[in-house]
Amino acid sequence: MRRGRSPLAPSLWQVGLTYLALGLASVFVLFPLYWLLITSFKLPVDVNSGPVYLPWVDFKPSLHAWEYVLGTLGSDVRRAYVNTAVVALCSALMALFLGTNAAYALTRFQYHPRVGAIVLFVACLALVVGLVASGMPWQPAVGLGLVGLILGLQTLGRRFKKHLGNEEIALWLISNRILPPVVVVIPIYLLFQQLGLLDTRTALIISYTVINLPIAVWLMRDYFQNIPHDIEECAQIDGASRYRIFWTIVLPLAAPGLVATFLLLLVFAWNEYLLALFLSKANSQTMPLMVAAMSGTRGTEWWYMSVIIMLMILPVVILAFVLERYIERGLIVGAVKG
C-alpha cells in the first residue's frame, strides 16, 4: 500500500524556492565582503576606471594597498587595532558580567523600590550637579547630596507608598538602550573632560559598558527565565547557597546565552563610532575612526579603506566561526522559548 506524503513535508517546488531565496540572501550578504576583498587588491586606476569584479580578468591584483597600510601606516594601524581590541573586549566582559548579575537578580528576587525614594534620589543628584556647576568642589557637594538623601528618607520615607516591580525596573533598564547615543554624547564628553579622561581607553570602556549594559540585561533575563527553577530548588534542599547555585548550576546552563550575548556586545563595541569620535583623539583612536580617516582631502581612498576594513572585521568573523555552535544554541533557545 502506497503511503501518502506527510502534509508537513515540503513539495519539490517549495524546496527549490527555499534554496533560491537562501541563495539570493547569501549573495546579498556576501557580495559586499567580496567587493571589499577585491578592492583591497586593486590599484587606484582600477577603482576609478569603473566597476571591475574579476581578478586576473578585469584587473591585475596588486599588494600596494596592503604594503602601504601595513608598512607606512603600520604603527597607526597597530595602535588603533590594540585600542579597539582592548576597549571592545573589556567593555563587553564588563557589560556581560554586570548584565548577567542584574538579569539573574531580576528573575529570581522581588524588588519594590518606592517611587518617592527614586524621585528624592534624582532631586539630590540634581542638587549635586547644580552645586558643582556653580563652582563648589565636588567633594562637599556630594556630601551635601548624601546628607539630604539620608534625611529625606528618614523623614519622608514612610509616606512613600507607591512602588515599582521587577517588570518596571527591567523595562526602564532596557528602554535606556532605545535612547539615541547622540542625545547623551555631549554630557558624557563634559563628564570625562572634568575627570581628565578624554582620549583614554578608560573613558571608552566605561561609555561602551554603560551603553551596552541594557542589551546584556535584556538577553540574559530572557535566558534565565527559561531555566527551570526546580533545579535550583533541589540544590537549595541539598544545602547549596544562592551564590554557589548561580556559579555552578545556572551559569553553565546559560553558557550558550552567555556566548551569544558576549559576541553581540563585542560586535557593538568593536564597530562603535559616535562616542569614539567625541571621546578619543590620537592616543585612543579606534579602527572605525581610522576607516573614516581614509576619506580626507585627497578624496575617498577606497583601496586603503578596504584593507583597513578587512583587518577590522577579520577577528570578529573568526570568533563567530569558532563560537558558532554556542551562538546558534543561544539564539535558538532564546527565540523559541522567549
C-alpha positions in Angstrom: 0.0 0.0 0.0 1.4 3.4 -1.0 2.0 5.7 1.9 0.7 9.3 1.5 3.1 12.1 1.8 3.1 14.0 5.1 1.3 17.3 5.0 4.2 18.9 6.8 6.8 17.7 4.2 7.6 20.4 1.6 7.0 19.8 -2.0 9.8 19.9 -4.6 9.0 23.4 -5.8 8.8 24.6 -2.2 12.3 23.2 -1.6 13.5 24.9 -4.8 12.1 28.3 -3.8 13.6 28.0 -0.4 17.1 27.3 -1.8 16.6 30.1 -4.3 15.7 32.6 -1.6 18.6 31.4 0.6 21.0 31.7 -2.4 19.8 35.3 -3.1 20.1 36.2 0.5 23.7 34.8 0.6 24.7 36.8 -2.5 23.1 39.9 -0.9 25.1 39.4 2.3 28.4 38.1 0.9 28.8 40.4 -2.1 29.9 43.5 -0.1 32.6 41.3 1.5 33.8 40.1 -1.9 33.8 43.7 -3.2 35.9 44.8 -0.2 38.4 41.9 -0.7 38.9 42.6 -4.4 39.1 46.3 -3.9 41.9 45.8 -1.4 44.0 44.3 -4.3 43.2 47.0 -6.9 45.3 49.9 -8.0 43.7 53.3 -7.8 43.4 53.3 -11.6 41.4 50.1 -11.5 39.0 51.5 -8.9 38.5 54.8 -10.7 38.1 53.2 -14.1 34.7 51.6 -13.3 33.2 48.5 -11.7 35.5 45.6 -12.3 34.9 42.4 -10.3 37.1 39.5 -11.6 40.8 39.4 -10.6 43.2 38.4 -13.4 40.3 39.0 -15.9 39.2 42.6 -15.4 42.3 43.8 -13.5 45.7 42.6 -12.3 45.7 42.1 -8.4 48.3 44.3 -6.6 49.6 44.3 -3.0 50.4 48.0 -3.0 47.4 48.9 -0.7 48.4 46.2 1.8 52.0 47.3 1.8 51.1 50.9 2.4 48.6 50.1 5.2 50.9 47.5 6.9 54.1 49.4 6.2 53.8 53.2 6.0 50.7 53.2 8.3 51.8 50.2 10.3 52.3 51.9 13.7 49.0 53.8 13.4 47.1 50.7 12.4 48.6 48.6 15.3 47.8 51.3 17.8 44.2 51.6 16.6 43.9 47.8 16.5 45.1 47.4 20.0 42.8 50.2 21.2 39.8 48.6 19.5 40.6 45.1 20.9 41.2 46.3 24.5 38.2 48.6 24.6 35.8 46.1 22.9 36.9 43.1 25.0 37.0 44.9 28.3 33.6 46.7 27.8 31.9 43.5 26.5 33.2 41.5 29.5 32.1 44.2 32.0 28.7 44.6 30.4 28.2 40.9 30.3 29.2 40.5 34.0 27.0 43.3 35.2 24.2 42.4 32.9 24.2 38.8 33.9 24.1 39.5 37.6 21.3 42.1 37.1 19.3 39.8 34.9 19.6 36.9 37.3 18.5 39.1 40.2 15.5 40.4 38.3 14.3 36.9 37.5 14.9 35.3 41.0 14.3 38.1 43.5 11.5 40.6 44.0 12.3 44.3 44.3 9.9 47.0 45.4 11.7 50.4 45.2 9.4 53.2 46.2 8.8 55.9 43.6 9.1 58.7 46.1 12.6 57.4 47.1 13.7 57.4 43.5 12.4 60.9 42.9 14.2 62.0 46.1 17.5 60.5 44.8 17.1 62.2 41.4 16.4 65.6 43.2 19.6 65.1 45.4 21.6 64.2 42.3 20.3 67.3 40.5 21.3 69.4 43.6 24.9 68.0 43.5 25.2 68.7 39.8 23.9 72.3 40.4 26.3 72.9 43.2 29.3 71.6 41.2 28.2 73.7 38.2 28.0 76.8 40.4 31.7 76.4 41.4 31.6 74.3 44.6 34.2 71.5 44.8 32.6 68.1 44.1 33.5 66.5 47.5 31.4 68.8 49.7 28.7 68.8 47.0 28.4 65.0 47.1 28.5 65.1 50.9 25.6 67.6 51.0 23.7 65.4 48.5 24.1 62.3 50.6 23.1 64.1 53.8 20.0 65.4 52.0 19.1 61.9 50.7 19.5 60.3 54.1 17.5 63.0 55.9 14.8 62.8 53.3 14.5 59.0 53.5 14.4 59.1 57.3 11.7 61.8 57.5 9.6 61.2 54.4 10.4 57.6 53.6 7.3 56.2 55.4 5.0 58.5 53.4 6.1 56.9 50.1 3.5 54.2 49.3 3.7 53.6 45.6 6.4 51.3 44.5 7.8 49.7 41.3 8.1 46.0 40.5 10.7 43.9 38.6 8.9 44.3 35.3 9.1 48.1 35.6 12.7 48.0 36.6 13.6 45.8 33.6 11.6 48.0 31.2 13.5 51.1 32.5 16.9 49.3 32.1 16.1 48.1 28.6 14.5 51.4 27.5 17.8 53.2 28.1 19.2 51.4 25.0 16.4 52.9 22.9 17.7 56.4 23.7 19.9 57.6 20.8 23.6 58.0 21.9 23.7 61.4 20.2 21.4 62.7 22.9 23.9 61.9 25.7 27.2 62.3 23.9 27.8 65.9 25.0 27.1 65.3 28.7 29.4 62.3 28.5 32.1 64.4 26.9 31.8 67.1 29.6 31.9 64.5 32.3 35.1 62.9 31.1 36.6 66.3 30.4 36.1 67.3 34.0 37.6 63.9 35.1 40.6 64.4 32.8 39.8 61.1 31.0 39.4 62.4 27.4 41.4 60.5 24.8 41.9 57.4 27.1 40.8 53.8 26.8 39.2 54.1 30.3 36.6 56.6 29.0 35.7 54.4 26.1 35.5 51.3 28.2 33.2 53.0 30.7 31.0 54.5 28.0 30.6 51.3 26.0 29.9 49.3 29.1 27.1 51.6 30.1 25.7 51.8 26.6 25.6 48.0 26.1 24.5 47.0 29.6 20.8 47.1 28.7 21.4 44.6 25.9 23.1 42.2 28.2 20.2 42.5 30.8 17.6 42.1 28.1 19.1 38.9 26.5 20.2 37.2 29.7 17.0 38.0 31.5 15.1 36.2 28.8 17.5 33.2 29.0 17.4 32.9 32.8 13.6 32.9 32.7 13.7 29.7 30.6 15.9 27.8 33.1 13.7 25.7 35.3 13.5 26.8 38.9 13.2 23.2 40.1 16.9 22.6 39.5 17.8 25.5 41.8 15.2 24.4 44.4 16.7 20.9 44.5 20.2 22.4 45.0 18.8 24.6 47.8 17.3 21.5 49.5 20.8 19.8 49.3 22.3 22.8 51.1 23.8 24.8 48.3 23.9 28.6 48.8 22.4 31.0 46.3 25.9 32.1 45.3 27.0 28.5 44.6 23.8 27.8 42.7 24.4 30.8 40.5 28.1 30.0 39.6 28.0 26.2 39.4 24.5 25.4 38.1 22.8 28.4 36.5 25.8 29.9 34.6 26.9 26.5 33.0 23.3 26.0 31.8 23.2 29.5 30.4 26.6 29.1 28.6 25.1 29.4 25.0 23.3 32.5 26.0 26.4 34.0 27.6 28.5 33.3 24.5 25.8 34.7 22.1 25.4 37.8 24.3 29.1 38.4 24.6 29.6 38.2 20.8 26.8 40.7 20.2 28.3 43.1 22.8 31.7 42.7 21.3 30.5 43.5 17.8 28.6 46.6 19.0 31.7 47.8 20.9 34.0 46.9 18.0 32.0 48.9 15.5 31.1 51.9 17.7 31.8 55.2 16.0 29.9 58.2 17.6 31.3 58.0 21.1 34.8 57.2 19.9 34.6 60.3 17.6 33.9 62.6 20.6 36.0 60.9 23.3 39.2 59.9 21.5 41.9 61.5 19.6 45.3 60.1 18.6 46.1 58.1 21.7 42.8 56.1 21.9 41.8 56.2 18.3 39.9 53.0 17.3 39.5 51.2 14.0 36.2 52.8 12.9 37.8 56.3 13.2 40.7 55.1 11.2 38.4 53.8 8.4 36.7 57.2 8.3 40.1 59.0 8.2 40.8 57.3 4.8 38.2 59.8 3.4 40.2 63.0 3.6 41.4 65.9 1.5 42.5 63.5 -1.3 39.0 62.1 -1.6 37.9 58.6 -0.5 40.8 56.2 -1.0 38.8 53.0 -1.3 41.8 50.7 -1.8 43.3 51.7 1.6 39.9 51.8 3.3 39.1 48.3 2.1 42.4 46.9 3.6 41.6 48.5 6.9 38.1 47.2 6.9 39.2 43.7 6.1 41.7 43.9 9.0 39.0 45.3 11.2 36.3 42.6 10.6 38.7 39.6 10.4 38.8 38.9 14.2 35.1 39.2 14.7 34.4 36.8 11.7 36.9 34.3 13.1 35.4 34.5 16.5 31.9 34.0 15.1 33.0 30.8 13.3 34.8 29.4 16.4 31.8 30.1 18.6 29.1 29.2 16.0 27.8 26.2 18.0 27.2 28.2 21.1 25.8 31.2 19.3 23.3 29.0 17.4 22.1 27.3 20.5 21.9 30.5 22.5 19.9 32.4 19.8 17.6 29.5 19.0 16.7 28.8 22.7 16.1 32.5 23.3 13.9 32.8 20.2 11.8 29.7 20.8 11.3 29.9 24.5 11.4 33.7 24.9 
